[in-house]
Amino acid sequence: MTNEKFVMSFSGGKDSTLALYKMIKRGYAPVALLTTVKKNEDESWTHGLNHNLLKQVSESLNIPLIKAECDVYNYEKTFEEMLLVAKDMGATICAYGDIDIVHHKQWGVDRCEAANMKAEFPLWQGSREELVYEFIDSGFTTIINKVNLNNLGEEFLGKKLTREIISDIKKTGSDPCGENGEYHTFVIDGPIFKKTIDFKISEKIIDNGYGHLHIV
């Protein structure tokens, strides 16, 4: 057990949520969730969550939210600036949900070195398939909110991630964890949530080879 505090690089998806869960179980104390959002848009990068949803998640987890508002040109610099905000809140570590893609891990290490913080990767080198089963079996509920249509059909949008759905994903030849960008998720409940996230799906959007949910 440790008294060290950390900030979680947080997308709202299953991997960062499982990494957060593992860090808490190991005795680390979260001071904030650090989420990157698109500059001048009400949408997070990659997972496309709006401010209200992120606020709900933050309140349900009882962990403050730090938003790094940035575009592609100042993404890294803004992330590092927000790491310093978390550092002022007591964080000595930034945790990430990366599993086995080396250049993604290096990106996180580089940001922490710039902020003179430690980087932790609680999922690193785990089996992709076993990690997604661990997430499900731990009691988390998540929906698929984005798919790469080159890999998965739009019928997967809005599905809750279960062992059965993972089997269906594997049948398409896709990675069960979606680690190659086949799908993204939005976690709405689980053992560290105080209440289920309230949302509704307003529409499915097909754009540029991707399908995603407009969630409000």
PyMOL commands that set and color helices and strands:
alter all, ss='L'
color gray80, all
select helices_A, chain A and resi 14-25+51-61+75-88+102-115+128-137+154-156+163-171
alter helices_A, ss='H'
color red, helices_A
select strands_A, chain A and resi 5-9+29-38+65-70+93-95+118-120+141-148+183-189+201-207+210-215
alter strands_A, ss='S'
color yellow, strands_A
deselect
rebuild
show_as cartoon
